[in-house]
């Protein structure tokens, strides 16, 4: 396995203690359009303030469950499911995700999130999708 793949695997296994030091100082982090924390953030402080602090304060047990990692050299793709319970509605959520990491010199320089944001919003708004026949 490549060093890049092992680095990304450790960020899922160990969480923020492994992720934060793996980020390049000028990292570009994009949360998907439609996701509650959508936007592109630059640098560790912007990411922590606009994504991780909000996840920690608004959700109980929010975490990514990694299913697979795909090694494409300087690009690593991760797939899995977000799980957690939105505090204000006490509604659990499970939403599929794909994360695309770009690495350079052993550091994450870019992150792009793809997510089933409808499932996230259903937990936030305490609604369910209406099935169509």
N, C-alpha and C positions, 0 to 999 in steps of 0.2 A: 504494500500500500504506500501511496505517496505521502510525503510530509504534509502537503496541503490537505489531503483527505483526513489524515489523523488530527490535524489542527481543528478542522471543522467538526469532526466527530467529538472532540473534547469539549467544544463549546456547547454541544447539546447534553453531553454527559455531566459536565461540571457546572454549567450555567454561567452567570455573569463573572465569577472569579476567573474563568478561562476565556470568556468572550472579550471582556474589556481590554485586557492586555494584548489581545490578538488584533485589535483594531489599529489601523494606521492613524496617525494624528489628523490627517485630512480625509478620513474615510467619508464616503458618500453613501447614505443609508436611505433607501426609498421604501416607504410603506405604501401599499397598494391604494390606488384610487378606490373610494368606496369603503375602505377600512376606517374605523373611527379615528385613527391616528395618522391618516393619510398625509403624505408630504415627503419631501426630500430634505434630509437633515445632514449637515456637514460637521464632522468632528464629534468626539465622544460626548462632550457636554450637551450638545443639541440632542443627540440620540437619547441620552439618559433622561434629560428633562422632558422631552416631547413624546417618548415612547415608554421606556422602562418605568419611570416614576408613575406615569398614568396607569400602566398595566397593574403595577403593584398596589395602587390606591383604589382602583375601581373594580378589581377582580379578586376573587378568592381562588387560590390554586391555579392561576393561569400559567400554563406551561406548554411547550411544544413537545409532542411525542414523535420522535424521529422514526420513520419507517425505513427509508433507503437513502443512501448517498451515491452519487454518480460522479466519477472522477474524469474531468476533461482537462487535466493539466492545471493551468492557472485559473480554471473555472470549476467550481464544485457546486453541484445541484443537490439539494436536500428536499425530500418529500416527507410528509407526515400529517399529523392532526394537532391543532390547537385544542386544548381542553381547559375549562375553568368555569367558574360561576360568577355571574355579574352581581355585585353586591346589592345594588339598588332594587333589583327585581328578584334576586335569589334564584335566578334561572340558569341552569347549566347549559354549556355550549360545547359543541364539537364541530370544528370546521377544518376542512382539508387545506393544506398549504404546500407551496413550492417556494424554496428560497434559492436564489442564485447568488453565489459568492464569487467575487473576483479577487485573486490574491497576487501580491507582488512582494518578492523578497521575504516571504514568510509572514506577511501581514495582510489582513483583509482591507482592501482599498475601496470595494464597492459591494453593496448588498441590495438586492431587489426582491421584494416580497410579492407573491401571488397568493391570493386567499379567497375562499368561499365566504365573502364578507356578509352575504345574506344570513348565514347561520349566526354570525357574531351579532348582527343587528337584531335578529329575533330574540336573542337573550337580553340585549339591552332594552328593547322596547316591549319585552314580554309578549311577543306575538309568535304565531306559527304561520308558515306558508300555507296557503289554501291549495289543496291539490285540485288539479283540473282533470276532467275526464274527456 
